[in-house]
Amino acid sequence: MALPIASAGKATVAGVLICWLAACSQDDAPSSSPWTANQQAIPVVLEPVTSLPLNERVQSVGTARALRSVLVYPETSGIVTELAIEADRTVATGEVLLRLDARDEELAVELAQVQLEDAERVVKRYKSVNTLNTNIAESQIDEAQATLDTARIALAQAEINLTRRSITAPFSGHVGITEIDVGDRIDTNSVITTLDDRSQLLINFAVPEVYVQQVVPGSPVDVQLWDGAPQEIGGEIVAVDSRINEGSRAFIARAAIDNSDDRFRPGMAFEIALNVSRGSFLSVPDVAVQWGADGAYIWIDDEGKADRREARLIKRLPGMLLVEGDFAEGNFVVTEGIQAVRQGAQLRALNANSLDGNIRAELGSGEGQR
């Protein structure tokens, strides 16, 4: 009976040995985890740095003014004898709007004409006499000629004074409401009416200083009434101010819109919108950007090793960030597994499309580093 017992003991030892070898075999077998093949490299997901154009839409509100707009004042004082102003009536250049009592000025013109004619006769007589004989001194003829020239100037001045008794439209446009009546006495401080050439409207609006190179004369703009039904009106930039306002950090641009159909009026508020391009910038996924004590940074794959690069943020886009820094288009940036990355660490790129949710969770928590 001893032999079977020994055989049984050997069998038991052999079974234990087989189990131990099987366990060791299981420990040495490759793990189903995608990064255990190289336990020194940190598994990460990489995406390339790309270049994207930065196109933005600038919107602002401005108040319209007429293409030409004036307050009409008289050049002299007097009594109003005629008034030809009807509110919102169209007038032509040079059309009379108001007349003042001009009796004194009319008499002054007549007197100047008489004096001029007399001076002309004297000069003509002196020259006729000298044609026959030289009895008239040259100095006397010169004096008569000077009198004639003075009479011409006096007549011209009298005619100007008479013209100033009539107030005319300096350009074609629409006149406004007047508070003047026939019989009123007005002076050079009295506002007669307004005159607007509203064939075009000009709209001043503020633009942030960052767009000073993009907003230039000729740039198209979309315009619509600020508090009205959406109805875009085409226009363009016609002028840009030469200075930046230090308080608002903005500059004034002026847009012009066609108003030949006379739909709009000066003083209306309009919303101005224009598309501007600030050029192309490097872009990275927003999850790639980390923040440290000295600002934003990203991890670049530099020949298989992690290299920290400072990044200056330009603009946030859906899912992306436009940045500037010491990297270039085509470089690869770490987007997943960032928490485990350290300067100079060896990186192992994983295929982002083949990762399941559990592995992504491990990458996000930094458990991939061993």
Secondary structure, DSSP 8 states (H G I E B T S, - for coil): -HHHHHHHHHHHHHHHHHHHHHHHHHHHS--SSTTTTSTTSEEEEEEE-EEEEEEEEEEEEEEEEEEEEEEE--SS-EEEEEE---TT-EE-TT-EEEEE--HHHHHHHHHHHHHHHHHHHHHHHHHHHHHH---S-HHHHHHHHHHHHHHHHHHHHHHHHHHTTEEE-SSSEEE------TT-EE-TT---EEEEEEEEEEEEEEEEGGGTTT--TT-EEEEEETTS----EEEEEEEE-SS-BTTTTEEEEEEEEE-TT----TT-EEEEEEEEEEEEEEEEEGGG-EEETTEEEEEEEETTEEEEEEEEEEEEETTEEEEEES--TT-EEEEESGGG--TT-BEEE--GGG--HHHHHHHHHTTT--
